[in-house]
């Protein structure tokens, strides 16, 4: 039971990761720079 639950949990987490990566890639395609990473890079570059 525990092993099955762990497998299902890991599978869901992997799927969520794939969805997040897919969304980020889609944002990169539609937008020139990802909005989540842009402020961090701009802040470091402005220094």
Backbone as CSV, one residue per row, in Angstrom:
resi,resn,N_x,N_y,N_z,CA_x,CA_y,CA_z,C_x,C_y,C_z
1,UNK,0.838,-1.204,0.000,0.000,0.000,0.000,0.875,1.257,0.000
2,UNK,1.848,1.293,0.914,2.695,2.485,0.988,3.480,2.657,-0.310
3,UNK,3.996,1.541,-0.844,4.792,1.639,-2.078,3.916,2.172,-3.212
4,UNK,2.685,1.681,-3.294,1.779,2.155,-4.357,1.508,3.647,-4.177
5,UNK,1.264,4.067,-2.935,1.006,5.490,-2.684,2.205,6.336,-3.067
6,UNK,3.402,5.844,-2.720,4.617,6.591,-3.055,4.767,6.683,-4.571
7,UNK,4.486,5.567,-5.261,4.611,5.594,-6.728,3.631,6.579,-7.333
8,UNK,2.384,6.560,-6.844,1.370,7.484,-7.367,1.785,8.929,-7.074
9,UNK,2.278,9.185,-5.864,2.709,10.539,-5.499,3.838,11.008,-6.385
10,UNK,4.822,10.130,-6.594,5.966,10.501,-7.436,5.487,10.748,-8.861
11,UNK,4.570,9.923,-9.359,4.058,10.083,-10.729,3.356,11.433,-10.851
12,UNK,2.547,11.785,-9.843,1.837,13.078,-9.892,2.833,14.227,-9.883
13,UNK,3.870,14.113,-9.018,4.872,15.183,-8.935,5.587,15.329,-10.276
14,UNK,5.949,14.190,-10.890,6.632,14.245,-12.190,5.719,14.913,-13.219
15,UNK,4.443,14.569,-13.195,3.507,15.180,-14.155,3.421,16.684,-13.915
16,UNK,3.346,17.096,-12.638,3.288,18.530,-12.334,4.546,19.226,-12.846
17,UNK,5.708,18.591,-12.644,6.962,19.183,-13.126,6.911,19.344,-14.638
18,UNK,6.428,18.305,-15.341,6.340,18.394,-16.803,5.408,19.530,-17.206
19,UNK,4.284,19.686,-16.494,3.336,20.759,-16.818,4.004,22.116,-16.617
20,UNK,4.733,22.280,-15.499,5.405,23.561,-15.223,6.428,23.860,-16.310
21,UNK,7.228,22.850,-16.667,8.245,23.058,-17.707,7.561,23.420,-19.022
22,UNK,6.479,22.720,-19.352,5.767,23.002,-20.605,5.237,24.432,-20.608
23,UNK,4.666,24.866,-19.482,4.139,26.238,-19.383,5.272,27.252,-19.552
24,UNK,6.426,26.986,-18.911,7.571,27.903,-19.026,8.029,27.983,-20.483
25,UNK,8.107,26.829,-21.141,8.523,26.826,-22.549,7.504,27.597,-23.392
26,UNK,6.219,27.416,-23.109,5.184,28.139,-23.854,5.340,29.649,-23.638
27,UNK,5.619,30.059,-22.390,5.813,31.488,-22.120,7.018,32.001,-22.897
28,UNK,8.094,31.211,-22.968,9.284,31.637,-23.716,8.930,31.813,-25.189
29,UNK,8.079,30.919,-25.712,7.680,31.032,-27.127,6.861,32.297,-27.337
30,UNK,5.883,32.562,-26.431,4.996,33.719,-26.610,5.666,35.019,-26.162
31,UNK,6.422,34.952,-25.071,7.051,36.165,-24.548,8.559,36.120,-24.807
32,UNK,9.199,37.269,-25.030,10.643,37.301,-25.296,11.453,36.827,-24.091
33,UNK,10.978,37.133,-22.872,11.710,36.728,-21.656,10.699,36.234,-20.625
34,UNK,10.960,35.108,-19.968,10.044,34.599,-18.933,9.827,35.645,-17.832
35,UNK,8.579,35.933,-17.444,8.302,36.954,-16.425,8.846,36.576,-15.055
36,UNK,8.940,35.275,-14.757,9.412,34.856,-13.428,10.923,35.040,-13.301
37,UNK,11.670,34.761,-14.392,13.137,34.844,-14.323,13.609,36.267,-14.652
38,UNK,12.831,37.013,-15.405,13.250,38.344,-15.869,13.643,39.281,-14.714
39,UNK,12.788,39.447,-13.685,13.145,40.389,-12.606,14.441,39.999,-11.905
40,UNK,14.688,38.695,-11.729,15.923,38.268,-11.065,17.137,38.623,-11.934
41,UNK,17.068,38.315,-13.234,18.197,38.600,-14.124,18.402,40.112,-14.240
42,UNK,17.314,40.870,-14.407,17.446,42.319,-14.564,18.050,42.920,-13.291
43,UNK,17.629,42.445,-12.115,18.172,42.960,-10.852,19.658,42.679,-10.747
44,UNK,20.087,41.476,-11.142,21.513,41.139,-11.061,22.308,41.930,-12.099
45,UNK,21.743,42.120,-13.307,22.476,42.826,-14.359,22.603,44.317,-14.031
46,UNK,21.532,44.898,-13.449,21.590,46.336,-13.151,22.695,46.643,-12.136
47,UNK,23.018,45.699,-11.260,24.098,45.912,-10.294,25.404,46.098,-11.064
